[in-house]
Amino acid sequence: MDQFGEPVRLLERRGYRSERIEEILGRNFPAYASRVWAQPPAGPRDGTQGAPRMRLTVDPVYGEVDLAASAEELVALAGAVGAGDGLVGAAGTADGDALTGVGVRTAAGPGVRIEVDTARRIPVISGDPGARELLADNLRAMAAAEDGGHLPIDHFPEHPYPVEGSVSLVVNSPHGGMPAS
């Protein structure tokens, strides 16, 4: 059975190169399999292979998105944000209370916009290259910060990249809670 033949043909007809098709099908399969079978596929859980551990939830009162991920997953997300293209999968739950990943795309600036695509159940980060790279740098810094904490990404006039109307995003350190004072 050629289960990937039809998706490959459809992507080729849309003009995708073979490298991009392989990337799309290869990176998305673990998240897809996890959602279909409601359990992660067997394999390493180090953030680079196997089922994703990233958790994304929306606060029902304030609407902010809470992101908890491994350092490797934050670095992968930073790469997608910097490149302006990608979908980084997240671990879903059987009852469907979590978002399923983070989408990234390029958009005209200035700044970065974060919004939740409710139909796809993903937050989408879009923006101009300079603003996206600033956000990517902050995500890499959070991945490397060994003292814990969180990175709130909200629109404030003095913040250089989140634009007005963006959903608030709280990125939790993979190394635990707030640093000891």
Secondary structure, 3 states (H helix, E strand, C coil): CCCCHHHHHHHHHCCCCHHHHHHHHHHHHHHHHHHHHCCCCCCCCCCCCCCCCCEEEECCCCCCEEEECCHHHHHHHHHHHHHCEEEEECCCCCCCCCCCEEEEEECCCCCEEEEEECCCCEEEEEECHHHHHHHHHHHHHHHHCCCCCEEEECCCCCCCCECCCCCCEEEECCCCCCCCC
